[in-house]
Amino acid sequence: MSPHQRRLIFERLRAANPHPSTELAWRTPFELLVAVVLSAQATDKSVNLATAKLFPVAGTPEQIVRMGEEKLIEYIKTIGLFRNKAKNVVALSRILLEKHGGEVPQTREQLENLPGVGRKTANVVLNTAFGQPTVAVDTHIFRVANRTGIAPGKEPLEVELKLLKFTPPEFLKDAHHWLILHGRYVCVARQPKCPQCLLKDLCGYRSKTRSP
């Protein structure tokens, strides 16, 4: 794919959605961090339903630590892997209090040192909460990057590094949200909605679906 084609793709995505954002509900960097940790192998909708009840009661590291794992489980038991996630959320909250003054750090290294936080989660927080030009490659972005040819790669880190290299700088801050939403609602896994895709003439996907 040429640089011109990549630019056209992002220009169209921006025109269709000038101010994209995560579909997770959050008000503070800490709430976003917790929501992203909870969202692993779960839907944003299920996480939002749980955090709508949790955050008014425990929306800070102090409140989460005070709540403890067993009470936290009562709020998140509708989400997959809830026991392990409760353990990680309480542990990371304690570390934030002990090492970071209760604040969410703004470097990938510090974030990845928190329990339950990997590279993808760190990138979401850095990009969404702090506006850093990073791209968190989840299954949706991995699929879109490979299907379209915008940043093909055999594993997520390769795709991430190519997106950082090939995405025009003015689009990098929002690229994560545009691509994930495109993969979630248009370039879906089993039956991509190619006929209604605004990128279909730029996309390198050979097995495009057709209108019924």
N, C-alpha and C positions, 0 to 999 in steps of 0.2 A: 504494500500500500504506500502511495506517495505522500509526502508531507502535505501537499495540497488537498488530497482526499481526507486526511486526518483533520485538517483544519475545517473543511466543509462539514464533517461529521459533528464536530464540537460546536460549530456555528449553528447548525440546525438544532442540536440538543439545547443550546442556550436560548434560541429563539422560542422553542416550545415550552421551556421551563427556565425563566431567567434567574430564579432564586431557589434552587433545589435545596432540600435538607433531608436529614434522616427522618424516618417514620417512627423512630422511638421517641417517646415523650420524656422530656427532661427540662430542668430549669437551671441547673448548676453543673459544672464539670464533674462533680462527684456523682450526681444523679445519672449523668450520661455514662460514666465509667461503670457504675453498678448495672445499669440497664444493658450495656453492651456485654458485660460478663454474663448476665442472665440470658442473653439472647443466643448464646452458643447452642446450636442444634435445637433451636426453638424459633417460633415466629415472633415478629415484632408485635403483632396483635396480642398474643398471649402474655408477652412481657408487659405491655402497656396496661393490660387488665390487672396484672398483679401489682405493678408499681403505682397505679392510681390509688391503691389502698395503702401500700407500704410507705411511699415518700411523705405523705402528710404526717405520718407517725414517726418515721425514721428516715430523714433525708440528709443526715450529716454523718460523718464517721463516728462522732461521739455517741449519737443515738443508736447507730447500728451495733457498736460494741456493747453498749448498755443493754440492748435488746437480746443479744446472744443468738447462737445458732438455732436452738429449739424454737424460740418464738419467731425468728425470721422464717423458718421453714413453714410456719402456718400461713405466711403471706405469699410464699413462692411455690407451694407444693403442687400447683397446677402446671408448673413449668418442668420440662424434662431435666433430669440430673440434679434435682433440687437440693439434695443433701450435700453433694460436693460443692455446689454453687454457694450454698449458705456458709459452708466452712470457709470458702475462698473470700466471700464478701466480708465476713467478720474479720478474717485475718488481714486482708488488705486495708480495711478500715483502721485496724490497730496500728499497722505499719505507717499509714498516712499520719496518724497522730504522733507516733513516736519519732518518725524520721523526717516528716515534711510539714510539720506544724498544722496538720489537718487539711492541707491543700493538695490538690492533684498535681503531680509534677508535670512539667512541659517538655520532657525529653523522652525519647523512645527507650533509652537504656533504663532510666528510673522507672518508667511504667512497666517494662517487661520484668522488672524485679519483683513486681507485686504478684501475689498468688492469683492464678486464674487469668492472668493477662499475657497473651502472646503478641506476636508482631501485628496481626490483623486488628486485634482489640486496641492496641496502642496507637495504630495508625488512625483508627476511627476517632479516638479521643483527640489526638493531635490535630486532625483535620477539622472535625466538627466543633469541638469546644474551643480550640485555640487558633483556628484558621490557618494552620500550617499546610503547605502544599504537598500533602502525602496522599497515597492511594491505598486503601485497604482492600486487598483482593480476596473476595469471598467467592462462593460457587457461581453466583450470577455474573460478577465481573470477569471471572476466569472464562466463563462460557462466551460472553459477549466479545471479549478481547480476541479469543481464538476464532470464533465464527466469522466475525467481521473481517479479521485480519489486521485490526488496528494495533494489536500488540500480542502476537502469538507466542505461546510458551508452553513448556511441558509441565511446569509446576508454578505455584502462585508467586514465588519470589521472582522468577524470571519474568512473568507477566508484569509484576509491580515495577521492576527496574526498567522494563521497556516502556511502560506507560509514563514513568517519570522522565525518560529520555525523549520520547517521541511526542508527548502532548505539548502543544504550544503553551508557553508560560501563563498567558492570560486565562487559560481554561483550567489550569491545574488545581486550583483551589476547589472547584466544583465538579471536577471530572469524576470523582468517586461517586457522588450522588447521582449524577446523570447516568452513569453506566449501570449502577445497581438498580435504579428504577427502570431502566430500559430492559434489563434482564429479568426483572421481576414481573413486568406487565406486558412486554412486547416480545422480546427475544427469549421466550420461555423455553424450558428444557425439551419437552416432548413434541410440542406442535407450535413452533414459533409463528407469530402472527405477521408473516412477511408481507401479505397484501396491504396491511395498514401501517407498515413500518416506514418512518420518514427517512430511513437510511438505506432503503432497499437497493437503490441504484448505485450506492457507494460500497455496499457490503460484498465481501468476497465469498459468502456462503453459497456453495454450489447447489445444495439441496433445498432451495427456497420453496416454501409452501405456496400454493396458489389459491385464488379465490374459489370457493365452492361453486 
